[in-house]
């Protein structure tokens, strides 16, 4: 019965419990101090030596996060096109209006080369058939081909994107 009374008081268990908490707290604090030390060491090693280089790297990272460089772009209208499509049956016509996106400095050059650009687009589009333009894939293929042709005419200037603002096949 005396043993039961001693266990009910919990005299031995409480002391053991109090002793075991101290090493655990010290271990957690030790890991915390080591973690902070390693984190600081890594940040010191990874920091650039030149503050100007750090500023430039931060600027480049912010531009990458935005997904676009901070360059002014301008839209240029290449105009309306009416083109007879290639076909054995004949009679199909493509009507489209095209806009191109380029750097703002390139817009003047695009305007000067407009006759060459229009000729290139007309020749390219007239080689398409109705069946090739029927689905979305055909329209994207035409758009990609126009972009390649326009960039070939304007070299070294590069057009970024081609947009159809009107597109009708009759």
C-alpha positions in Angstrom: 0.0 0.0 0.0 2.9 2.3 0.7 4.1 1.8 -2.9 0.7 2.8 -4.2 0.8 6.0 -2.1 4.2 6.9 -3.4 3.2 6.4 -7.0 0.0 8.3 -6.5 1.9 11.3 -5.3 4.1 11.0 -8.4 7.2 12.0 -6.5 9.7 10.0 -8.7 7.9 10.7 -12.0 7.8 14.4 -11.5 11.5 14.7 -10.9 12.4 12.6 -13.9 10.0 14.7 -16.1 11.5 18.0 -14.9 15.1 16.7 -15.6 14.2 15.5 -19.1 12.8 18.8 -20.3 16.0 20.8 -19.8 18.1 18.8 -22.3 15.2 19.0 -24.8 15.0 22.8 -24.5 18.7 23.1 -24.9 18.7 20.9 -28.0 16.0 23.0 -29.6 17.8 26.2 -28.8 21.0 24.7 -30.1 19.4 23.8 -33.4 17.8 27.3 -33.6 21.2 29.0 -33.1 22.9 26.7 -35.6 20.1 27.3 -38.2 20.4 31.1 -37.8 24.2 30.9 -38.1 24.0 28.8 -41.3 21.4 31.1 -42.8 23.6 34.1 -42.1 26.7 32.4 -43.5 24.9 31.5 -46.7 23.5 35.1 -47.1 27.0 36.5 -46.7 28.6 34.1 -49.2 25.8 34.7 -51.7 25.8 38.5 -51.4 27.6 40.3 -54.3 30.7 42.2 -53.5 29.6 45.2 -55.6 26.5 47.0 -54.4 25.9 48.4 -57.9 25.9 44.8 -59.2 23.3 43.9 -56.6 21.1 46.7 -57.6 21.4 45.7 -61.3 20.6 42.1 -60.5 17.5 43.1 -58.5 16.3 45.3 -61.5 16.8 42.4 -63.9 14.9 40.0 -61.6 12.0 42.4 -61.4 11.8 42.7 -65.2 11.9 38.9 -65.5 9.0 38.5 -62.9 6.9 40.9 -64.9 7.4 38.8 -68.0 8.2 41.7 -70.3 11.1 44.0 -70.6 10.3 47.7 -70.1 10.6 48.6 -73.7 8.0 50.9 -75.3 6.1 49.1 -78.0 4.0 50.4 -80.8 1.3 49.0 -83.0 1.5 49.6 -86.7 -1.4 48.9 -89.1 -0.3 47.1 -92.2 -3.8 47.7 -93.6 -6.6 45.7 -95.2 -5.8 42.8 -97.5 -8.1 41.1 -99.9 -6.5 38.0 -101.4 -7.7 35.2 -103.7 -7.0 31.9 -102.0 -5.4 29.0 -103.9 -8.1 26.5 -104.9 -8.9 24.1 -107.7 -12.6 25.1 -107.5 -11.7 28.9 -107.3 -13.8 31.7 -105.9 -12.6 31.8 -102.3 -11.4 35.2 -101.0 -9.6 36.1 -97.7 -10.2 39.5 -96.3 -8.0 40.5 -93.3 -6.6 43.5 -91.5 -3.2 43.1 -89.9 -1.5 45.0 -87.1 2.1 44.4 -86.0 3.8 45.1 -82.7 7.3 46.3 -82.6 9.7 48.7 -80.7 8.6 52.3 -80.8 11.8 53.2 -82.7 11.0 50.6 -85.4 7.6 52.0 -86.3 9.1 54.6 -88.7 11.1 52.0 -90.5 8.0 49.8 -90.8 6.0 52.7 -92.4 8.8 53.3 -94.9 8.9 49.7 -95.9 5.1 49.3 -96.1 5.0 48.4 -99.9 7.5 45.6 -99.4 5.6 44.3 -96.4 2.2 44.3 -98.1 3.6 42.6 -101.1 5.2 39.9 -99.0 1.9 39.3 -97.1 -0.2 39.2 -100.2 2.1 36.6 -101.9 2.1 34.5 -98.8 -1.6 34.5 -98.1 -2.5 33.8 -101.7 -0.6 30.5 -101.4 -3.0 29.3 -98.7 -6.2 27.3 -99.5 -9.6 27.5 -97.7 -9.0 24.1 -96.1 -5.6 25.3 -94.6 -7.3 28.3 -93.0 -10.4 26.6 -91.8 -9.3 25.8 -88.2 -7.5 27.8 -85.5 -4.3 25.9 -86.3 -4.4 27.2 -89.8 -4.8 30.8 -88.7 -1.9 30.5 -86.2 0.2 29.0 -89.0 -0.6 31.9 -91.2 0.2 34.3 -88.4 3.5 32.7 -87.8 4.4 32.7 -91.5 3.5 36.4 -91.7 5.7 37.1 -88.7 8.6 35.3 -90.3 8.2 37.1 -93.7 7.8 40.5 -92.1 10.9 40.0 -90.0 12.8 38.8 -93.1 11.9 42.0 -95.0 12.7 44.3 -92.0 15.9 42.7 -90.9 17.7 43.7 -88.5 14.5 45.1 -87.1 12.2 42.5 -85.4 8.4 42.6 -85.2 7.3 40.9 -81.9 3.8 39.9 -82.8 1.2 39.9 -85.6 -2.5 40.5 -84.9 -5.5 39.9 -87.1 -8.0 42.6 -86.4 -10.3 41.4 -89.2 -10.4 37.9 -90.7 -13.1 36.8 -93.2 -13.0 33.9 -95.7 -15.7 34.0 -98.3 
